[in-house]
Amino acid sequence: MGVELKNLEMIKSEFIGENEEILVVTFNRPQAMNAMNTQLIKETLELFREQAYNTNLRCVVLTGAGEKAFSAGGDLKERNGMSDEDWKKQHHLIEDKALAIKDFPVPVIAAVEGFAIGGGCEVALMADFIIASETAKFGLAEITRGILPGAGGLQNLSRAVGVRKAKELIYTGRLFDANLAFEWGMVNEVVPKGEALQRAIEIAKEITNSAPIPVRLAKTCVSRGAEVDFHTAYTLDLAAYNVTVPTEDRLEGVAAFNEKRKPQWKNR
């Protein structure tokens, strides 16, 4: 049974599991296809910053309310007529929110139903990986509105599908479906309509069975290692590996294997 956090206006959040180890975060503007206005951006940033210090947390699942959209991106109705100065101020919040998700200390899974367009697609790409419903539609359409993707989409999409495929999708602003996203390596799994959140939670529960310290370290090593040369990345791997050697959980993992039982992690 979920335990709700404090009520926010534009997002919902609740803990899942006996030990409240999984946090489900929901963009909650279904009447606007979960478009991200300034308030939603602020609330998302506040939540991720706050929960980054929750040492009991093991995984976050990020989704959108309703079946129509994960998020249709930036709220263009709010932005209509916005001054350049106000636009820049809002975008500073967007940049901070994007990095708060990407650099979050535990895995973040995006569960996508329906449209994930523009900033919505960029948020999904900031997650560690994506579980998509067969109804999912992705796209970075900013270029068709006279601007560029500005929340990491240019870099994340090219890293997910390859530079040449990304260029085609970005230059055209074309929408593409879940099957193509899976074929090109952007999406980890495609599930039937209405089942993306359920499947993401199932995977999150699998993650909670793993030792918490190595999971956090593995996220750092894989994320940062993908951005540098092999030998630099391997040095990071070894530094992280050596952090795990003296932990109680390493001793517990070996003992549990030999005693043929489930390990009881202490996160230390």
N, C-alpha and C positions, 0 to 999 in steps of 0.2 A: 504493500500500500504506500502511495506517495505521501510525502510530507511537504506541504507548500511553504515556500519562503515568503517573505513579506510581499504584499500585493504591490505590483507595479502597474502602471497604466497601459503600457504597450507590449509588455512581455509577460509570460507566465513562466514560473519555474517551480519544480518540485523534485525532491529527492526520492529515489527508488531504491528498494532493497532494505533488508533488516538493519544494516549498518549505515544506511544513507550514503552509500559509496558512489552512486550514479546520480547525476543531476540532469534532468530533462529541461531544456530551455526552449520555449516556444514563442516565436514572433506572433503577436496576438492582435493583428489588424486584418482579419479575414475579409471585412467589408471593403478593404483597399488592397486586396491581394497581398497583404503583409508588406506593403511598400514601407520603406524606411524613412520616416520623417525625423526631425531633429530629436524629438522626445524618445523615440524608439532607439535611436543611435546612442543617446546619453544613457538610457537604462541598460542597454546591452553592455556598454563599456563599464558602467558602474558594477554590474553583476560579475563580469569576468574579472575585473580587478579585485573585487571583494573575495571571490571564491578561489583566486589564485593562492590564497593563504590557508585554505581549508585542507589540512594535512590528511583528513579522513577521506577526501574525495579521490576517486580512482578513474572516473571517466565522465565526460559530458556528451550528451546527445542533443544536437541542435536541430530544430524543425520549425515548421510553420503551421499556424492554425488553419483548419479546413483542408479541403482536397484540391482547391484551385491553384494554390501557389505556395511554394516554400517562401519566396519573396520576389516581388516584381521589381525590386531594386529601389533606387532613390525615388522619393515622392515628388514627382514632377509638378503636381498641383501646388505643393508648398513652395517649390523652387520657382514657379512661374512669377517673374517680376522681381525675384530676389536680387539684391544688389551684389556687385562683385565682392565687396567686402564681407557681406553676410555669407555668400557662397563659400568664400575661403575659410571663414570661421567654422562653418559646418563641416567643411572637408577636413579640417584638422581633427575634428572629432571622429570622422570616418576613418582616417588614417590610424588614429589611436585604437579605435575599436578593432580594425582589421588585424593589427599586430597583437592586440590583447588575445585574440582568438588563435592566431598562428603560433604565438609564443607561449600559450597556456601550458602550464607544467605537466598536465596529464592529457591523455588522448581526447580529441574532440571528433565526434562522428556526425556528419551531416546526413539527416534523413529527409530526402526530397520527394515530395508529392507535387505534381503540377509544375508550374512555371518557376524557374530560377533564372532570372534575367538580369543583366546589368549587375548592379551591386549585389543582388541576390545570388547570382552565379559566383560572384567574387567571394562572398561570405562562405559559400559551400566549398570553394577551392581553398580557402584558408584552413578548413578543417583537415584533420589527418587523412581522412578518406570519406567517400560518399557512398551511401546506400540509396539507390533511386527506385522509385516506383516506375512501372511501365508507362505511367502517364507523364513522367517528368519531361520537361522541355527546358533546355539550357540555351544560353546565348549571351554574348557580350555585344549589346546593340548600341553602345554609347556613340560609336563612330557615325551612326546614322542620325544622331542628334547633335552633331557638331562638336563633340568632345571625345576624350579618350577614357577608357576604363582607368580609374584612379585609386582602386582599392586592392591592388596586387594582381588583378586579373591578367594583365599582359605577361607577367613573369610566371605566375602559377599555371596558367593554361599551357604555355610553351613547355614548361617542365613536365606537365601531365601528359600531353599528347604529342609532343615534339614540335620543333620550331616551324616546320613547313605546314603542318596541319593547323597549328595555332594561327599562323599568318592568314590562312584562308578564312578561318572563322572570324578573326578579328577584323580583317579588311572589309568583309562583306556584312558583318553584324548579323549573320544568318543564325536562325534558331536551329538546334539539332536535338534529336530525341535521345532517350535513355540508352537505346540499343547502340547507337553510334558512339555515344559517350563511353559505353562499356567497351566497345570494339577498339576504340582509340586509346583506352587506358585511363580515362578521367574518372570513371565510376568503377567501384569494386564489384558491385553486384546489382542486378536488376530483379525486382520482386513484383508480384502482382499488385494491382491497385489497392491502396489502403494499407499496405503491409510494410512500408518503409520504416516507420517508427518502431514497430514491433521487432523487425529484424535487427535494426540498429541497437535496440535494447538487449537483444539476445547476445550480440557480439560484445556489447559493453559488459555484460555479465561474465562472458568468457575472459575478458581482460581482467576483471576483478579476481579471477582465480590465480592470476600470475602475481609474482612478488612485486609489491608497489615500487620499491626503490629502483630495481632494474628497468621497470617500464618507463619511469620518468627519465632515467638516464638514456635508455634506448631512443626515446623520442628526441632528446637533444642531439644524440650522436647521428641519427639518421637524418634529421632535419638540417643540421649544420654541415654534416659530412657531405651531403649532396651538393653543397655550394662550393666545395674546395677540392683540391687534388687528393688522390687516394692516400698518399703517405701522411698528409696532414690530418685527414679524416681518421686514419688508422691510429694515429697518435692519440686522438680524442677518444677513440674506442677503448684503447688500453688504459688511459687515465680513468675512464668511467668504470672499466672492468675492475681495476684495483680498488676503487671505492667500495665495490660490493663484497670483496673478499673478507674483510673483518666484520661484516654485519651479522647480527643474530639471525636474520632471515636466510642468509646463505647456509648457516649451520642447520637451520630448521628444514630447508629444502632438501639437503642431503639426508638428514635423519628421516624425514617423511618418506623419501624414496625407498630407503632401506627397510623401513618399518611398514611399507605398503599401506600408507594412510594419506589423507589429504593434509597438506601443510597448513599450519596456523600462523599466518604472517603477523608480525608485530610492527612492521614499518620502521625497523631500526636494526 
